[in-house]
Amino acid sequence: MSALHWQKSSYSGSANGCVHLAAAPDGTVKLVESDDPDVIVSTTPEKLHAFMRGVKAGDFDHFV
């Protein structure tokens, strides 16, 4: 996994505790939390896009 090109949002600046994303050669998207880099979550671009649309629409606000 270290060969992946991990990126974090430019909005994160120099903050710690960020989520990093990487496009894997198999077409999946990998996500890792900088506080726990040994746990890597894998998803598809379509599912990540749907999740992000839901976040922006407030679909998960009731969890806060």
C-alpha positions as CSV (number, residue, x, y, z in Angstrom):
1,M,0.0,0.0,0.0
2,S,2.9,2.4,0.5
3,A,3.3,2.7,-3.3
4,L,-0.1,4.5,-3.5
5,H,-0.1,8.3,-3.9
6,W,-2.0,9.4,-0.8
7,Q,-3.7,12.8,-0.9
8,K,-5.5,14.9,1.6
9,S,-7.8,17.9,1.1
10,S,-6.2,21.2,0.7
11,Y,-8.7,22.5,3.2
12,S,-7.0,20.4,5.8
13,G,-3.9,22.6,5.7
14,S,-1.4,21.4,8.3
15,A,-4.0,19.9,10.5
16,N,-3.6,16.4,12.0
17,G,-6.4,13.9,12.1
18,C,-7.2,14.0,8.3
19,V,-8.5,11.5,6.0
20,H,-6.2,10.6,3.1
21,L,-7.4,9.2,-0.3
22,A,-5.5,7.2,-2.9
23,A,-6.6,5.7,-6.2
24,A,-5.5,2.1,-6.4
25,P,-4.4,0.3,-9.6
26,D,-7.4,-2.0,-9.3
27,G,-9.8,0.9,-9.7
28,T,-10.8,1.2,-6.1
29,V,-10.3,4.1,-3.8
30,K,-8.4,3.7,-0.5
31,L,-9.1,5.8,2.5
32,V,-6.9,6.1,5.6
33,E,-7.2,8.2,8.8
34,S,-3.9,9.8,9.7
35,D,-4.5,9.0,13.4
36,D,-4.7,5.2,12.6
37,P,-2.8,4.6,9.3
38,D,-2.8,0.8,9.7
39,V,-6.6,0.7,9.0
40,I,-7.2,1.1,5.3
41,V,-10.8,1.2,3.9
42,S,-11.5,0.3,0.3
43,T,-14.5,1.4,-1.7
44,T,-15.5,2.1,-5.3
45,P,-15.4,5.6,-6.8
46,E,-19.2,5.4,-7.3
47,K,-19.9,4.5,-3.6
48,L,-17.5,7.2,-2.4
49,H,-19.2,9.8,-4.7
50,A,-22.7,8.7,-3.3
51,F,-21.4,9.0,0.3
52,M,-20.0,12.5,-0.4
53,R,-23.2,13.6,-2.0
54,G,-25.1,12.4,1.1
55,V,-22.7,14.3,3.4
56,K,-23.1,17.5,1.5
57,A,-26.9,17.1,1.5
58,G,-26.9,16.7,5.3
59,D,-28.1,13.0,5.2
60,F,-25.9,12.2,8.1
61,D,-26.4,15.3,10.3
62,H,-28.5,13.3,12.7
63,F,-25.4,11.4,13.8
64,V,-23.8,14.6,15.2
